Amino acid sequence: MADPAPSPAGLLQAALGVIAFSLTFPATAWGLEGFGPWSLVAVRSVLAAVLAGGCLLALRVPPPARRHWPGLAVVGAGVVLGFPLLTTLALQTSTTAHAAVVVGLLPLTTALLSALRVGSRPSRTFWGAALAGAAAVVGFTVQQSGGTLVAADGYLFGALLICAAGYTEGGRLARVMPGWQVIGWALVLCLPLTVPGAALALAYEPVHLGVHSVTGLLWVAAGSQFLGLVLWYRGMAAIGIPKASQLQLAQPLLTLVWSVLLLGERPTAAAPLTAVAVLICITVTQRARG
């Protein structure tokens, strides 16, 4: 299946989704100041589902066809439950810079799964630029973390695989239904797990409400879990899964910028050089034709 030609609107929507996602790790770090990892993930999913469900009800959107529910279950397992939980567990002991390795590898993994799942066949130029961009991001983020591997890496690599599957399936579904409905129904589908999960987690994990913890929770629920994914899936439907996924090569660098501004981390001299390399790779992938 050939991917649609890139459109300015699609590129803008995917880019805005990446910006929303780039705030996820710093916001999660803020949320962990007042919530336990299980509470933070479950409550964010419930809040996002309430927001999505309200939109679905207000607009009287009919339920998806039965054939789409298995795909929505994959989206729910990947981007609603799996990725948030695994990365939140990792961020208990990992820095945001180290966790950004996942995001650096995610575009390449998503493009690979897309080729296997929906028949995308990007050109050799596309793959070369994607590999170069992924290598640049991985090299930068590993250098940021001191070049060592930590116990959280198991969570991060698991999150990488399950999120790529959710992105791929969500991008495929966004071609047959609006992107906001894809994530909306996936969030609603997870409510039988997230509601009792939130109640159980809140009963066992202490909660200390503060400006940071509440702000972090609200952002990962409304910004990352709902609005960001709405924009992301609309962008993927417009410009194709492989090309949209390559925009995420910039996400680790954006995350590091937010980490400096919000968490007080210090940048390194490698940041501007990596940024230039990533922007070149993104330009090449956007111009390469499958």
Backbone as CSV, one residue per row, in Angstrom:
resi,resn,N_x,N_y,N_z,CA_x,CA_y,CA_z,C_x,C_y,C_z
1,MET,0.846,-1.189,0.000,0.000,0.000,0.000,0.881,1.238,0.000
2,ALA,0.676,2.136,-0.949,1.482,3.347,-1.024,0.996,4.358,0.000
3,ASP,1.933,5.063,0.622,1.587,6.094,1.588,1.129,7.342,0.854
4,PRO,0.199,8.116,1.464,-0.262,9.339,0.827,0.857,10.353,0.722
5,ALA,0.734,11.250,-0.297,1.743,12.291,-0.462,1.704,13.231,0.740
6,PRO,2.878,13.702,1.189,2.911,14.599,2.340,2.107,15.867,2.074
7,SER,1.394,16.344,3.079,0.643,17.590,2.982,1.084,18.507,4.113
8,PRO,1.056,19.830,3.879,1.447,20.761,4.948,0.622,20.579,6.210
9,ALA,-0.692,20.368,6.062,-1.552,20.193,7.235,-1.168,18.932,8.002
10,GLY,-0.913,17.855,7.267,-0.527,16.606,7.925,0.798,16.731,8.645
11,LEU,1.765,17.386,7.997,3.066,17.600,8.634,2.916,18.434,9.899
12,LEU,2.071,19.476,9.856,1.876,20.334,11.010,1.229,19.561,12.160
13,GLN,0.230,18.749,11.844,-0.443,17.990,12.891,0.509,16.989,13.541
14,ALA,1.285,16.276,12.725,2.239,15.321,13.279,3.292,16.036,14.117
15,ALA,3.751,17.205,13.649,4.759,17.964,14.391,4.216,18.452,15.732
16,LEU,2.964,18.926,15.751,2.360,19.353,17.011,2.202,18.173,17.967
17,GLY,1.911,16.988,17.417,1.850,15.794,18.254,3.198,15.494,18.888
18,VAL,4.276,15.646,18.116,5.622,15.416,18.639,5.943,16.405,19.757
19,ILE,5.554,17.674,19.573,5.793,18.674,20.619,5.049,18.285,21.901
20,ALA,3.811,17.833,21.763,3.052,17.398,22.934,3.737,16.210,23.608
21,PHE,4.213,15.251,22.802,4.883,14.079,23.364,6.200,14.449,24.037
22,SER,6.885,15.480,23.523,8.183,15.847,24.073,8.080,16.332,25.515
23,LEU,6.903,16.753,25.918,6.680,17.193,27.291,6.312,16.048,28.227
24,THR,6.116,14.857,27.683,5.604,13.754,28.489,6.566,13.350,29.602
25,PHE,7.845,13.149,29.285,8.783,12.701,30.307,8.987,13.737,31.411
26,PRO,9.214,15.039,31.086,9.291,16.024,32.169,8.005,16.101,32.998
27,ALA,6.845,16.035,32.328,5.581,16.073,33.068,5.432,14.838,33.945
28,THR,5.876,13.685,33.450,5.833,12.468,34.262,6.724,12.604,35.490
29,ALA,7.912,13.192,35.298,8.801,13.420,36.435,8.132,14.314,37.473
30,TRP,7.421,15.335,37.019,6.664,16.181,37.943,5.577,15.371,38.644
31,GLY,4.851,14.554,37.868,3.773,13.764,38.455,4.261,12.799,39.518
32,LEU,5.447,12.239,39.313,6.005,11.293,40.277,6.407,11.963,41.587
33,GLU,6.434,13.292,41.624,6.714,13.987,42.877,5.563,13.829,43.870
34,GLY,4.361,13.537,43.356,3.214,13.426,44.254,2.420,12.143,44.127
35,PHE,2.677,11.371,43.068,1.936,10.127,42.848,2.905,8.960,42.707
36,GLY,2.442,7.773,43.052,3.184,6.569,42.760,3.073,6.255,41.282
37,PRO,3.958,5.406,40.733,3.929,5.131,39.294,2.626,4.496,38.818
38,TRP,2.097,3.553,39.585,0.865,2.892,39.161,-0.322,3.846,39.247
39,SER,-0.358,4.670,40.294,-1.436,5.647,40.429,-1.395,6.663,39.297
40,LEU,-0.202,7.152,38.981,-0.060,8.174,37.951,-0.551,7.662,36.604
41,VAL,-0.160,6.447,36.246,-0.551,5.894,34.945,-2.046,5.617,34.891
42,ALA,-2.596,5.009,35.948,-4.015,4.664,35.933,-4.895,5.906,35.949
43,VAL,-4.561,6.882,36.793,-5.385,8.087,36.885,-5.308,8.893,35.595
44,ARG,-4.109,8.992,34.996,-4.004,9.737,33.741,-4.860,9.105,32.661
45,SER,-4.908,7.784,32.615,-5.703,7.091,31.602,-7.191,7.295,31.831
46,VAL,-7.613,7.286,33.111,-9.029,7.504,33.415,-9.438,8.925,33.042
47,LEU,-8.627,9.910,33.413,-8.947,11.293,33.086,-9.016,11.508,31.572
48,ALA,-8.061,10.932,30.850,-8.065,11.060,29.395,-9.290,10.377,28.798
49,ALA,-9.685,9.233,29.362,-10.864,8.518,28.864,-12.139,9.309,29.124
50,VAL,-12.213,9.989,30.275,-13.373,10.832,30.561,-13.463,11.967,29.544
51,LEU,-12.325,12.580,29.243,-12.292,13.651,28.242,-12.695,13.124,26.870
52,ALA,-12.125,12.001,26.477,-12.437,11.427,25.164,-13.882,10.955,25.095
53,GLY,-14.326,10.271,26.152,-15.700,9.791,26.170,-16.712,10.917,26.119
54,GLY,-16.414,12.023,26.792,-17.301,13.179,26.734,-17.422,13.731,25.331
55,CYS,-16.296,13.777,24.614,-16.323,14.251,23.229,-17.118,13.299,22.345
56,LEU,-16.940,12.011,22.540,-17.661,11.018,21.737,-19.166,11.113,21.974
57,LEU,-19.551,11.286,23.250,-20.970,11.389,23.578,-21.561,12.696,23.053
58,ALA,-20.834,13.792,23.240,-21.353,15.095,22.817,-21.584,15.143,21.311
59,LEU,-20.716,14.497,20.565,-20.845,14.497,19.106,-21.644,13.301,18.580
60,ARG,-22.136,12.467,19.501,-22.964,11.304,19.152,-22.277,10.406,18.124
61,VAL,-21.027,10.108,18.405,-20.249,9.252,17.503,-20.648,7.790,17.719
62,PRO,-21.069,7.090,16.683,-21.444,5.680,16.849,-20.206,4.822,17.110
63,PRO,-20.371,3.701,17.787,-19.232,2.810,18.045,-18.620,2.321,16.730
64,PRO,-17.328,2.044,16.734,-16.675,1.543,15.512,-17.233,0.180,15.102
65,ALA,-17.030,-0.159,13.854,-17.423,-1.473,13.365,-16.657,-2.557,14.124
66,ARG,-17.253,-3.726,14.217,-16.659,-4.818,14.995,-15.260,-5.168,14.503
67,ARG,-15.017,-5.039,13.212,-13.719,-5.421,12.664,-12.592,-4.499,13.138
68,HIS,-12.942,-3.323,13.656,-11.918,-2.374,14.103,-11.536,-2.545,15.576
69,TRP,-12.320,-3.296,16.345,-12.043,-3.407,17.771,-10.720,-4.109,18.086
70,PRO,-10.330,-5.157,17.349,-9.005,-5.736,17.640,-7.866,-4.735,17.461
71,GLY,-7.948,-3.904,16.414,-6.931,-2.882,16.223,-6.935,-1.859,17.343
72,LEU,-8.133,-1.476,17.801,-8.238,-0.528,18.915,-7.664,-1.130,20.193
73,ALA,-7.812,-2.440,20.350,-7.223,-3.100,21.524,-5.700,-3.020,21.483
74,VAL,-5.117,-3.137,20.291,-3.661,-3.003,20.157,-3.234,-1.578,20.504
75,VAL,-4.001,-0.589,20.025,-3.707,0.806,20.358,-3.779,1.010,21.869
76,GLY,-4.826,0.471,22.490,-4.975,0.621,23.929,-3.835,-0.029,24.695
77,ALA,-3.464,-1.249,24.293,-2.375,-1.947,24.973,-1.045,-1.236,24.796
78,GLY,-0.866,-0.593,23.612,0.416,0.034,23.324,0.567,1.426,23.882
79,VAL,-0.364,2.331,23.526,-0.170,3.749,23.864,-0.965,4.206,25.073
80,VAL,-2.015,3.467,25.463,-2.799,3.857,26.631,-2.246,3.225,27.902
81,LEU,-1.844,1.951,27.821,-1.393,1.237,29.010,0.107,0.953,29.010
82,GLY,0.588,0.268,27.971,1.957,-0.253,27.985,3.032,0.808,28.042
83,PHE,3.046,1.719,27.077,4.098,2.733,27.032,4.093,3.641,28.258
84,PRO,2.929,4.186,28.674,2.941,5.033,29.872,3.430,4.299,31.114
85,LEU,2.983,3.040,31.297,3.368,2.313,32.503,4.858,1.997,32.515
86,LEU,5.365,1.465,31.412,6.768,1.054,31.380,7.705,2.247,31.485
87,THR,7.382,3.347,30.812,8.265,4.507,30.898,8.173,5.178,32.272
88,THR,6.991,5.164,32.883,6.865,5.737,34.224,7.671,4.927,35.230
89,LEU,7.618,3.606,35.125,8.433,2.762,35.998,9.918,3.033,35.775
90,ALA,10.299,3.231,34.504,11.703,3.504,34.201,12.153,4.835,34.776
91,LEU,11.279,5.844,34.728,11.649,7.186,35.168,11.797,7.301,36.684
92,GLN,11.452,6.250,37.404,11.719,6.262,38.841,13.217,6.233,39.128
93,THR,13.986,5.595,38.239,15.429,5.472,38.454,16.249,6.023,37.299
94,SER,15.605,6.354,36.193,16.315,6.846,35.014,16.085,8.337,34.838
95,THR,17.059,9.031,34.261,16.875,10.435,33.926,16.024,10.549,32.662
96,THR,15.477,11.744,32.430,14.703,11.946,31.213,15.586,11.818,29.973
97,ALA,16.856,12.210,30.088,17.770,12.103,28.949,17.978,10.641,28.567
98,HIS,18.167,9.788,29.548,18.377,8.374,29.256,17.104,7.746,28.684
99,ALA,15.962,8.117,29.262,14.692,7.578,28.767,14.422,8.000,27.334
100,ALA,14.998,9.133,26.918,14.791,9.615,25.550,15.391,8.676,24.514
101,VAL,16.243,7.717,24.929,16.750,6.715,23.994,15.585,5.966,23.351
102,VAL,14.549,5.712,24.132,13.375,5.020,23.598,12.778,5.801,22.437
103,VAL,12.598,7.087,22.650,11.993,7.916,21.621,12.919,8.004,20.410
104,GLY,14.228,7.984,20.641,15.159,8.019,19.522,15.056,6.795,18.638
105,LEU,14.757,5.655,19.228,14.628,4.423,18.452,13.209,4.193,17.921
106,LEU,12.231,4.891,18.486,10.834,4.631,18.133,10.495,4.867,16.662
107,PRO,10.972,5.946,16.022,10.617,6.133,14.611,11.050,4.990,13.712
108,LEU,12.266,4.504,13.921,12.751,3.408,13.085,11.942,2.139,13.326
109,THR,11.625,1.867,14.594,10.830,0.681,14.917,9.424,0.794,14.350
110,THR,8.840,1.980,14.430,7.500,2.183,13.885,7.487,1.996,12.372
111,ALA,8.493,2.538,11.686,8.569,2.380,10.231,8.729,0.916,9.853
112,LEU,9.517,0.167,10.633,9.712,-1.254,10.353,8.407,-2.022,10.535
113,LEU,7.712,-1.788,11.651,6.441,-2.472,11.878,5.403,-2.066,10.841
114,SER,5.460,-0.808,10.398,4.541,-0.357,9.353,4.760,-1.130,8.069
115,ALA,6.028,-1.350,7.717,6.341,-2.094,6.499,5.799,-3.515,6.587
116,LEU,5.877,-4.105,7.776,5.408,-5.474,7.967,3.884,-5.547,8.043
117,ARG,3.261,-4.519,8.665,1.827,-4.580,8.955,0.954,-4.058,7.820
118,VAL,1.308,-2.914,7.247,0.432,-2.296,6.252,1.054,-2.242,4.864
119,GLY,2.193,-2.890,4.684,2.758,-2.994,3.347,3.504,-1.777,2.865
120,SER,3.946,-0.884,3.784,4.724,0.279,3.357,6.086,-0.173,2.842
121,ARG,6.573,0.463,1.784,7.870,0.111,1.213,8.669,1.380,0.939
122,PRO,9.228,2.002,1.997,10.022,3.217,1.783,11.255,2.939,0.942
123,SER,11.799,3.983,0.352,12.969,3.851,-0.511,14.236,3.634,0.316
124,ARG,15.331,3.280,-0.376,16.611,3.098,0.311,17.110,4.418,0.896
125,THR,16.844,5.507,0.190,17.233,6.815,0.719,16.526,7.092,2.031
126,PHE,15.239,6.765,2.081,14.465,6.947,3.301,15.081,6.150,4.444
127,TRP,15.372,4.874,4.194,15.915,4.028,5.251,17.296,4.502,5.681
128,GLY,18.104,4.932,4.733,19.433,5.416,5.084,19.372,6.636,5.985
129,ALA,18.492,7.587,5.633,18.342,8.790,6.451,17.744,8.458,7.811
130,ALA,16.782,7.520,7.829,16.170,7.137,9.103,17.194,6.491,10.032
131,LEU,18.028,5.607,9.491,19.060,4.960,10.298,20.086,5.968,10.798
132,ALA,20.456,6.901,9.939,21.428,7.923,10.348,20.845,8.805,11.448
133,GLY,19.590,9.197,11.295,18.956,10.020,12.309,18.812,9.295,13.632
134,ALA,18.397,8.019,13.567,18.272,7.229,14.791,19.621,7.069,15.471
135,ALA,20.676,6.831,14.682,22.013,6.678,15.253,22.468,7.969,15.931
136,ALA,22.163,9.106,15.309,22.555,10.392,15.894,21.846,10.625,17.221
137,VAL,20.545,10.328,17.258,19.777,10.548,18.481,20.223,9.595,19.582
138,VAL,20.403,8.318,19.222,20.838,7.338,20.218,22.218,7.707,20.760
139,GLY,23.139,8.077,19.866,24.469,8.461,20.310,24.436,9.649,21.259
140,PHE,23.581,10.619,20.934,23.479,11.804,21.779,22.901,11.476,23.151
141,THR,21.797,10.710,23.154,21.144,10.430,24.430,21.984,9.498,25.299
142,VAL,22.689,8.544,24.689,23.576,7.683,25.475,24.715,8.502,26.067
143,GLN,25.245,9.432,25.272,26.302,10.305,25.775,25.784,11.162,26.937
144,GLN,24.544,11.593,26.834,23.960,12.393,27.899,23.879,11.615,29.211
145,SER,23.653,10.311,29.109,23.494,9.506,30.318,24.807,8.905,30.792
146,GLY,25.923,9.281,30.194,27.226,8.800,30.638,27.670,7.500,29.992
147,GLY,26.925,7.028,29.021,27.327,5.825,28.293,27.101,4.532,29.032
148,THR,26.295,4.542,30.087,26.062,3.324,30.859,24.614,2.864,30.700
149,LEU,24.399,1.580,30.876,23.059,1.009,30.848,22.586,0.795,32.282
150,VAL,21.328,1.068,32.530,20.762,0.926,33.864,19.648,-0.107,33.844
151,ALA,19.184,-0.456,35.053,18.148,-1.487,35.155,16.867,-1.085,34.434
152,ALA,16.621,0.225,34.333,15.393,0.704,33.683,15.372,0.427,32.189
153,ASP,16.513,0.030,31.611,16.546,-0.208,30.170,15.579,-1.300,29.738
154,GLY,15.365,-2.297,30.588,14.397,-3.345,30.247,13.007,-2.778,30.049
155,TYR,12.596,-1.864,30.952,11.309,-1.200,30.790,11.271,-0.375,29.508
156,LEU,12.373,0.321,29.231,12.402,1.230,28.089,12.324,0.480,26.764
157,PHE,13.062,-0.628,26.646,13.016,-1.378,25.391,11.665,-2.065,25.214
158,GLY,11.055,-2.511,26.311,9.705,-3.057,26.213,8.712,-1.999,25.774
159,ALA,8.860,-0.779,26.325,7.985,0.324,25.932,8.154,0.667,24.459
160,LEU,9.387,0.604,23.978,9.668,0.893,22.569,8.876,-0.017,21.653
161,LEU,8.912,-1.315,21.908,8.251,-2.281,21.028,6.734,-2.155,21.080
162,ILE,6.186,-2.028,22.282,4.728,-2.011,22.398,4.139,-0.707,21.890
163,CYS,4.887,0.396,22.055,4.391,1.679,21.547,4.433,1.712,20.022
164,ALA,5.477,1.160,19.427,5.561,1.119,17.971,4.394,0.338,17.383
165,ALA,4.007,-0.747,18.046,2.853,-1.521,17.585,1.576,-0.690,17.682
166,GLY,1.420,0.050,18.782,0.238,0.895,18.937,0.195,2.020,17.927
167,TYR,1.345,2.636,17.654,1.400,3.703,16.654,1.035,3.168,15.265
168,THR,1.590,2.006,14.926,1.345,1.432,13.602,-0.126,1.111,13.407
169,GLU,-0.726,0.461,14.400,-2.132,0.090,14.278,-3.019,1.326,14.319
170,GLY,-2.656,2.303,15.145,-3.435,3.529,15.198,-3.363,4.314,13.909
171,GLY,-2.176,4.360,13.294,-2.037,5.037,12.012,-2.855,4.364,10.926
172,ARG,-2.913,3.036,10.970,-3.730,2.305,9.983,-5.213,2.609,10.180
173,LEU,-5.673,2.609,11.440,-7.087,2.882,11.714,-7.458,4.325,11.395
174,ALA,-6.493,5.237,11.538,-6.775,6.653,11.274,-7.027,6.931,9.802
175,ARG,-6.812,5.935,8.949,-7.135,6.089,7.535,-8.596,5.776,7.250
176,VAL,-9.274,5.137,8.203,-10.675,4.765,7.986,-11.610,5.429,8.982
177,MET,-11.067,6.108,10.004,-11.879,6.873,10.946,-11.045,8.046,11.449
178,PRO,-11.677,9.122,11.914,-10.913,10.270,12.408,-9.931,9.865,13.500
179,GLY,-8.759,10.503,13.483,-7.718,10.146,14.426,-8.135,10.294,15.874
180,TRP,-8.931,11.337,16.197,-9.331,11.533,17.589,-10.260,10.425,18.054
181,GLN,-11.014,9.826,17.116,-11.875,8.715,17.490,-11.067,7.448,17.749
182,VAL,-9.944,7.287,17.053,-9.082,6.129,17.293,-8.612,6.109,18.745
183,ILE,-7.991,7.197,19.188,-7.486,7.223,20.558,-8.640,7.312,21.546
184,GLY,-9.736,7.991,21.146,-10.883,8.112,22.042,-11.479,6.762,22.392
185,TRP,-11.730,5.931,21.374,-12.301,4.617,21.627,-11.303,3.686,22.310
186,ALA,-10.021,3.843,22.012,-9.008,3.028,22.699,-8.984,3.351,24.191
187,LEU,-9.088,4.632,24.544,-9.130,5.030,25.952,-10.375,4.482,26.650
188,VAL,-11.527,4.595,25.985,-12.771,4.082,26.557,-12.696,2.569,26.714
189,LEU,-12.107,1.900,25.747,-11.984,0.443,25.803,-11.179,-0.010,27.017
190,CYS,-10.237,0.818,27.471,-9.374,0.452,28.600,-9.991,0.778,29.956
191,LEU,-11.132,1.461,29.992,-11.732,1.864,31.262,-11.990,0.691,32.219
192,PRO,-12.442,-0.476,31.746,-12.635,-1.592,32.695,-11.356,-2.005,33.413
193,LEU,-10.196,-1.653,32.874,-8.926,-1.941,33.542,-8.415,-0.742,34.328
194,THR,-8.556,0.451,33.749,-7.947,1.624,34.376,-8.723,2.121,35.595
195,VAL,-10.052,2.008,35.606,-10.827,2.494,36.757,-10.517,1.672,38.010
196,PRO,-10.665,0.338,37.979,-10.288,-0.419,39.183,-8.791,-0.323,39.476
197,GLY,-7.967,-0.199,38.422,-6.531,-0.041,38.642,-6.221,1.238,39.390
198,ALA,-6.908,2.334,39.025,-6.693,3.605,39.714,-7.134,3.526,41.163
199,ALA,-8.297,2.916,41.414,-8.791,2.794,42.788,-7.835,1.972,43.642
200,LEU,-7.335,0.882,43.092,-6.426,0.013,43.846,-5.093,0.698,44.096
201,ALA,-4.554,1.358,43.071,-3.257,2.019,43.219,-3.326,3.165,44.218
202,LEU,-4.397,3.957,44.154,-4.530,5.085,45.070,-4.687,4.623,46.520
203,ALA,-5.226,3.417,46.696,-5.397,2.891,48.050,-4.076,2.452,48.667
204,TYR,-3.099,2.112,47.823,-1.837,1.573,48.329,-0.655,2.530,48.179
205,GLU,-0.733,3.466,47.246,0.371,4.397,47.034,0.016,5.761,47.625
206,PRO,0.888,6.338,48.447,0.587,7.653,49.034,0.540,8.742,47.967
207,VAL,-0.307,9.732,48.183,-0.471,10.846,47.255,-0.149,12.143,47.985
208,HIS,0.687,12.972,47.379,1.037,14.279,47.933,0.792,15.324,46.840
209,LEU,-0.349,15.982,46.923,-0.723,16.932,45.887,0.107,18.204,45.996
210,GLY,0.567,18.678,44.858,1.329,19.912,44.776,1.187,20.480,43.383
211,VAL,1.726,21.657,43.175,1.615,22.295,41.863,2.246,21.432,40.786
212,HIS,3.445,20.925,41.039,4.127,20.098,40.049,3.380,18.799,39.779
213,SER,2.992,18.104,40.837,2.359,16.801,40.653,1.024,16.912,39.930
214,VAL,0.228,17.917,40.277,-1.073,18.093,39.625,-0.902,18.543,38.181
215,THR,0.019,19.486,37.955,0.271,19.954,36.588,0.780,18.812,35.712
216,GLY,1.705,18.030,36.246,2.229,16.893,35.494,1.148,15.894,35.156
217,LEU,0.284,15.582,36.121,-0.810,14.645,35.880,-1.752,15.167,34.805
218,LEU,-2.146,16.434,34.916,-3.087,16.988,33.948,-2.498,17.016,32.543
219,TRP,-1.196,17.308,32.440,-0.615,17.345,31.098,-0.541,15.948,30.480
220,VAL,-0.047,14.958,31.231,0.078,13.628,30.634,-1.292,13.047,30.307
221,ALA,-2.344,13.488,31.019,-3.690,13.002,30.732,-4.292,13.695,29.522
222,ALA,-4.344,15.039,29.561,-5.015,15.793,28.499,-4.103,16.057,27.314
223,GLY,-2.833,16.403,27.572,-1.922,16.755,26.487,-1.308,15.555,25.802
224,SER,-0.664,14.672,26.576,0.037,13.529,25.978,-0.912,12.408,25.579
225,GLN,-1.847,12.075,26.485,-2.676,10.890,26.286,-3.822,11.112,25.315
226,PHE,-4.295,12.356,25.186,-5.446,12.590,24.313,-5.127,13.540,23.163
227,LEU,-4.877,14.831,23.474,-4.676,15.816,22.412,-3.479,15.472,21.530
228,GLY,-2.352,15.102,22.138,-1.167,14.761,21.353,-1.409,13.598,20.413
229,LEU,-2.107,12.575,20.909,-2.372,11.400,20.072,-3.396,11.701,18.985
230,VAL,-4.354,12.580,19.277,-5.303,12.997,18.234,-4.548,13.629,17.065
231,LEU,-3.674,14.589,17.372,-2.884,15.249,16.331,-1.961,14.259,15.631
232,TRP,-1.370,13.373,16.400,-0.406,12.420,15.854,-1.055,11.470,14.853
233,TYR,-2.193,10.885,15.227,-2.858,9.946,14.331,-3.417,10.642,13.094
234,ARG,-3.902,11.868,13.246,-4.355,12.622,12.072,-3.176,12.892,11.136
235,GLY,-2.042,13.243,11.715,-0.858,13.478,10.895,-0.402,12.228,10.175
236,MET,-0.390,11.085,10.883,0.018,9.831,10.247,-0.917,9.450,9.113
237,ALA,-2.216,9.679,9.314,-3.166,9.349,8.256,-2.947,10.218,7.025
238,ALA,-2.495,11.461,7.227,-2.339,12.397,6.119,-1.046,12.199,5.345
239,ILE,0.058,11.895,6.033,1.359,11.832,5.351,1.978,10.437,5.346
240,GLY,1.337,9.472,5.996,1.877,8.120,6.010,2.642,7.830,7.292
241,ILE,2.578,6.585,7.741,3.183,6.194,9.011,4.702,6.356,9.003
242,PRO,5.431,5.850,7.985,6.895,5.968,8.053,7.384,7.408,8.091
243,LYS,6.836,8.277,7.230,7.301,9.663,7.202,6.940,10.400,8.481
244,ALA,5.727,10.175,8.992,5.341,10.837,10.238,6.230,10.381,11.382
245,SER,6.555,9.100,11.399,7.358,8.579,12.503,8.743,9.212,12.539
246,GLN,9.271,9.620,11.395,10.607,10.213,11.381,10.631,11.606,12.026
247,LEU,9.478,12.272,12.105,9.445,13.550,12.806,9.791,13.373,14.278
248,GLN,9.583,12.179,14.790,9.891,11.923,16.193,11.386,11.889,16.464
249,LEU,12.205,11.919,15.417,13.646,11.991,15.648,14.010,13.258,16.423
250,ALA,13.180,14.292,16.288,13.442,15.540,17.012,12.932,15.512,18.446
251,GLN,12.130,14.510,18.787,11.497,14.504,20.105,12.484,14.417,21.265
252,PRO,13.526,13.577,21.206,14.467,13.546,22.338,15.124,14.893,22.591
253,LEU,15.452,15.617,21.518,16.083,16.919,21.696,15.106,17.921,22.296
254,LEU,13.855,17.868,21.864,12.849,18.737,22.461,12.643,18.392,23.935
255,THR,12.652,17.100,24.235,12.508,16.675,25.626,13.637,17.220,26.486
256,LEU,14.856,17.211,25.932,15.992,17.747,26.680,15.853,19.251,26.900
257,VAL,15.301,19.959,25.926,15.072,21.394,26.101,14.093,21.636,27.242
258,TRP,12.987,20.875,27.239,12.012,21.026,28.321,12.612,20.618,29.659
259,SER,13.498,19.621,29.636,14.125,19.189,30.876,15.000,20.291,31.464
260,VAL,15.652,21.047,30.582,16.456,22.182,31.042,15.549,23.245,31.658
261,LEU,14.466,23.560,30.966,13.590,24.648,31.417,12.750,24.265,32.630
262,LEU,12.317,23.010,32.675,11.379,22.604,33.722,12.023,21.840,34.869
263,LEU,13.106,21.102,34.565,13.728,20.266,35.591,15.107,20.753,36.014
264,GLY,15.630,21.772,35.317,16.921,22.329,35.694,18.125,21.529,35.239
265,GLU,17.965,20.623,34.264,19.113,19.868,33.758,19.978,20.764,32.862
266,ARG,21.261,20.444,32.759,22.193,21.260,31.975,22.474,20.611,30.621
267,PRO,22.441,21.401,29.548,22.738,20.846,28.214,24.229,20.620,28.023
268,THR,24.590,19.877,26.983,25.991,19.655,26.640,26.297,20.302,25.298
269,ALA,27.584,20.377,24.968,27.994,21.005,23.709,27.527,20.206,22.502
270,ALA,27.199,18.914,22.709,26.776,18.073,21.578,25.364,18.391,21.104
271,ALA,24.576,19.111,21.901,23.173,19.343,21.569,22.973,20.043,20.231
272,PRO,23.618,21.188,19.945,23.363,21.848,18.653,23.825,21.019,17.458
273,LEU,24.944,20.295,17.593,25.420,19.461,16.493,24.427,18.340,16.186
274,THR,23.915,17.715,17.236,22.933,16.651,17.027,21.654,17.202,16.430
275,ALA,21.247,18.389,16.867,20.029,18.998,16.337,20.132,19.223,14.832
276,VAL,21.278,19.713,14.361,21.481,19.942,12.931,21.430,18.618,12.170
277,ALA,22.103,17.592,12.706,22.107,16.282,12.045,20.706,15.705,11.945
278,VAL,19.928,15.841,12.998,18.567,15.307,13.001,17.687,16.058,12.015
279,LEU,17.804,17.373,11.974,16.990,18.146,11.039,17.304,17.784,9.587
280,ILE,18.588,17.524,9.289,18.957,17.093,7.936,18.317,15.763,7.610
281,CYS,18.359,14.828,8.559,17.765,13.506,8.332,16.257,13.607,8.134
282,ILE,15.604,14.460,8.915,14.164,14.628,8.763,13.827,15.188,7.386
283,THR,14.610,16.162,6.933,14.388,16.741,5.607,14.509,15.686,4.525
284,VAL,15.528,14.827,4.620,15.728,13.782,3.611,14.565,12.800,3.620
285,THR,14.119,12.370,4.808,13.029,11.384,4.873,11.736,11.977,4.345
286,GLN,11.503,13.268,4.553,10.274,13.874,4.058,10.259,13.987,2.544
287,ARG,11.439,14.100,1.942,11.520,14.220,0.485,11.656,12.877,-0.224
288,ALA,12.087,11.855,0.519,12.250,10.534,-0.105,10.886,9.936,-0.410
289,ARG,10.772,9.324,-1.546,9.510,8.696,-1.948,9.626,7.207,-1.857
290,GLY,8.528,6.584,-1.304,8.517,5.128,-1.182,8.323,4.477,-2.533
